[in-house]
């Protein structure tokens, strides 16, 4: 209503004129006549002789039922076949007692335009509950180099040896193609994960409220294999022979013949052809081996990178009364606490034959560190049934022959022990468990009405971050070198013994506590659509339900990631193993959601 300024002085004069009058409000009046008492307008003077309506004194006690009595019960039960307790209830006299429709909650305020607004409610707390299916995408590892930054490429390591084995033209072309190149983390496919979220709470009459939210995202695994990018693939028909060749004792004859011929029914030529097909030009791992340029370790059997992410969390949030309260727009403040768990893992597996292969004809003439491959063009240019041979240079595009036409495979020998290099597998496993807990504030907006409402929350928080990092692995170092006394190419891996079968294994662990900022933005749309669906509208459980869709984005800063927090060094013979080197960056997850929201 609009405040009328002339009403105040008029009402003041009326009140002053009755300053010495006595009136009866709630309760029974005294039986003693009181001078000047004004009777209620409902008083009937006909039953009290000598008194007129609104007389100024009361001669005697009021008649029966003059004041409202307590409400009577219902009549006696009715006969069979009729509704129970259908008898009339005692009437209620509305005056002078309180109205039976008195509101539990009333709110008065003056709007910015000078108008009074009034709000009342009898419903009390309104509870809500929602369940949602989540479809999340975790932050990818990014485009950083896998391994040590600043390490020379494998091509750079063997460029001179490659040129000697072929020619300038072949080497120049090879530089622009994959030749056990380094890889970056963006080769890993995106991390997708399903999950669920539950939300429960209530809204008070004044539109303040409280909510509890819990959500969980399943583990998202994403793996990349360099074999998928290889221009030639392993032949399943060769698997049985390769299993024998890759099992100790070493299958290479150190006397100079290149390969053994002791497998029944398999000739040396067969083994040579199988190796040309099964060994692949995959990728390399750059390491800090204590030298200026470092070393890039090539892998010709397998090269796989795997990343795992998982997260869950819970919130308890208090919602204030609306700071902005328009017809279709409300804005409320938020304050609460959060706990969130982030689990991430990183794994690398690289398998190498331990062989060197090029244009050599004897063991002593094998070229150091060189694994010679045809250009990875995906074509069988020499028509031998093998695409992009290992150890052989196929015909070039011009039709002429370049470099080698046959392959020679050899395993380097330790000159002191005569122990040859054997096939080996490099393993690196890194895990980070992050616990985040702390306060947060923000605001919530509600736009729309009961049929369609769009609402969202914006939250900022400062979290205590406790992170636990574990790192382990084995055989991180270049395994195609065998001479520990070689100044330029020293032996990197320690030979296994019966008493120590894993001399190159390593572990590292650390725990840190620091502060991380966190941000969450969510937006939802709630629609009353079930009442329009023929079958669903008759379901009792969906009477007060709404269809809900939305998107939530959570970002946290200063989070240690398992693939970034590794110091990539490897030369076990000199005591160099990978170790934890904490690097922190932003972590985030974006989640689409579909669900149902109930009010009760």
Protein Blocks (a to p, Z undefined) as FASTA:
>chain_A
ZZdfklmmmmmmmmmmmmmbccddedjddfbdcehiacdfkbcfklmghiaehiabdfbd
cdehkbccddddddddddehiaehkbccddddfbfcdcfkbcfbdcddddfkopacdddd
fklpaddddddddddddddebjadedjehiacfklmmmmmmmmmmcmklmmmmmmmcehi
acdfklpccddddddddddddddfkopacdddddddddddddddfklmpcbdcdfklmmm
mmmmmpccdfbdfkonopackbghiafklmmmmmmmmpccfbdcdddehianlpadddfk
bccddddddddddddddddddfbdcfkbccdddddddddddddddddddddehiacdjbf
bfklpcehiacddddehpafkonopahiehiacddfkopaehjfbdcddddddfklopac
dddddddddddddddddddddddddeddfklccdddddddddddddddddddehiacfkb
fbfkbmklccfbdcddfklmblmbccdddddddddddddddddddddfklmgmklmmpmk
lmmgccdddddddddehiacfklmcccdddfknopacdddddddddddddddddddddZZ
